[in-house]
Amino acid sequence: MPFEEKTDFVILETVAAAVKESHARAGKWIACRAGCSECCSVLFPITMQDAERLRRGLAAAPEEVRADIVGRARDLWAKIGPDFPGDAGVFRANEEWQEWFLTRHKGHACPVVDPSTGACRLYEHRPVACRLYGHLIQIGEEAQTICHYCFQGATAAEIEASRVVVPVAAVEQGALEAGETLIAWVLATSES
């Protein structure tokens, strides 16, 4: 297994363990279910490791699924690409400009989501951010976003009891050194 894939495997195992622990602590407060895809209408940066994993998943997908995903990605990139604060699909802007872009273009469905079922068609290859969303997982000093459907009716203490802290070193391992990109760009520039 090449170094990058081995590193990615370790990161994914660390993330899976954190999500499992958080889910066990949160129990009934986690509302995330297959087909619930509201969180899939938000743009967010992904690492180049995430990008490579998505490309592998796309290449392994059935032809008709692959063609649909690439077509949707190209349509989305045509809408958002002119405002993209970077080049060759890599963010090159300060945080303020990047945040402006992400806010301006939120509400676009991820091209990987099946429009009829709401399911992720590259689920096993999804980015780390997708894997973490909904749970109260803290990486270093940064707590991940909690889905607004989760923890409805929970007390602050019940929410806090589900927090899992993951050391930054356990998931970073050089992932940001190559820069960050977007799912839409990765898939729009892939062969269908």
N, C-alpha and C positions, 0 to 999 in steps of 0.2 A: 504494500500500500504506500503510495507516494506520501511525502511528509505533509503536504497540505491536506490530503484526505485524512491522514491519521490525526492531525491537529483538529480538523473539523469534526471527526468522530468523537474526540475527547470533549470538545465544546458541546456537541449535541447530547452526549451522555450526561454531562454536568447539568445542562439545562433541563433535560428530561427528569433527572433526579430532583431538581429544585421544584419543578412543576408538580411532580408526584407528591412531594412533601407538602407543598402549599395546598394542593387540592385535598390532601388528607386532613390538613388542619382546618381548611375552610368548609369542607363538606357541602352541606346543602346550600351554602351561599354562592357557590359557583354556578352561574346560569349558562355558561358556554356549552353549546350542543352542536352536533352536525347540522349544517344548513343555516345556522345563525351566522350571517355574514355582514352585519352592520359594520363591524370593525374593518372589513375589507374594502371600505370606501374612504380610506384615509391614506394619503401618500406619506411615506416615511423612508428615510435612507436605509439602505442595506449594505452590508460589507461585501467585499469582493469574494469572500468565501461563500456567502449566501448566493451571490450571482453565479458562481461556478456550480453550486449544488442545484440551483434552478435550471441551469443549462443541461446538466446531466439528466434531470427529471424530464425536461422537455424532450430531449433526444430519445428517451425511453418510452414516451407516451405514444399511443396509437396515432397514426397519421391524421385522422380527422380531428382528433382532440388537439394535436400539435398545430395544425393549420388554423383552427379556430382561435387558439390562444395567441398565436403570432399575429393573426389578423386583428384581434381585439387590442393587442399591445401596440401595434402600428397605428391604429386609429387613435388610441389614447395619446401616444407619443406625438402624433400630428397636432393634437390640441394643446399639450403642455410643453412640448419641446422648445418652442420659440422663447419661452420664459425661463428655461432651465439655466440656473446659475453655475455653469461649468462648461466643460468641453469633453468630447468623446464619452459622454455619459457619466463623467465623474464630477461630483460637486467640487467647485473651486472658489466658493464664495465664503464670506464671513457668515457667522451664525444668523445675524439679522436678515441678510438677504435670503439665505436658505430658508429661514422660518417664514418669510414673506411668501416665497414660492410655494411651500408646502401648505400654507393657509389658503392662499389664492386658489389652489387647485384641489382642495379637499372635496370629497363628494363623488369622485370618479371611482367607479367599481374597478377592482383589481381584475386584470385580464385573465387571471387564472381561475376565478370563480365561475362556476357553471351557472349561467343566468336562470336556468329552470329549477335548479335544486338548492342553490346557494352553497354548494360544496366546493371545497378547494380541489382542483383537478391535479395538483402537484403536491398534495398534502405531505407525503413523506420527504419531500425536497424543499419544504417551505423555509423562509428565513427565520432566524432566531427570534426576531421581534414578534413574528406571528405565533411562535411557540410559547412565548412568555405572556402575551397579552391576556388580560383578565385577572390574573393572579397577582397577589401582592408579593412580588419578588424584587429584592433590592440587590443591585450589582454595584458593589463599592458604595458610593454615596448616593447613587441614583435609583430611586424606586420606579418600577415599571408602572405604566398606566393601568388602572383598574377599569374594566368594562362597567359602564353605568347600569347594566342589567344585573351584574353580580353584586352581592352584598346588600340587596334591597331589604331594608328592615333590620339589618345587622347593627349592633352598637359599635362604637369606635373601638372598644376593647375586643370585640369579636373579630373585627377586621384586622386589628393589630396582631392578634393571636395567630393569624394565618401567614404573617410575614416570614419569608425565608431570605436570609442574607447569603449572597454568593460573593466570594472574593473576586475582585476585578481580574486578577491574574488567571483565575480558573476559566474565564470565557474570552478574554481578550487575545492573548497569545499572538499579537501582531496583526490581528484582523483588520485594524483601521489604518495600518501603515500604507496600504495600497489605495486608500481612499474609500469613498462611499458612492453609491449609485442608486438607481430606482428599479423596481421590478419591471416597470413598463419599458425602460430603455434596454434592459437585459434581454427581454423577450422580443422586443421589436427589432432588435439587431441580430436575432437568431434566425437560422434557416428554418423554414417551415416544412 
